[in-house]
Amino acid sequence: MEEFSGDTSLSNAWRGEAAHLLAAYPLLAFLRQFDAGDPAELEPYAVVLSNARRLFQRVAASPTSSKQREYSLRVVLRHLY
């Protein structure tokens, strides 16, 4: 998200969306202590993670995305399904 929020090759709308999602995204400390046995812990972030997935999909499918960015996003997207 941080990369997208400052990437001038992306539209202003996408950069703004990335900045908004970044502000609401779970903190690294939370993710490190997250108990996968209790998925309810992620419920407060469900909308943010879902919106991040959709943004990644749109950016990956964009004709302006490089092949490297498209590949990297596809790898990240595997973890968001």
Secondary structure, 3 states (H helix, E strand, C coil): CHHHHCCCCCCHHHHHHHHHHHHHCCCHHHHHHCCCCCHHHHHHHHHHHHHHHHHHHHHHHCCCCCHHHHHHHHHHHHCCC
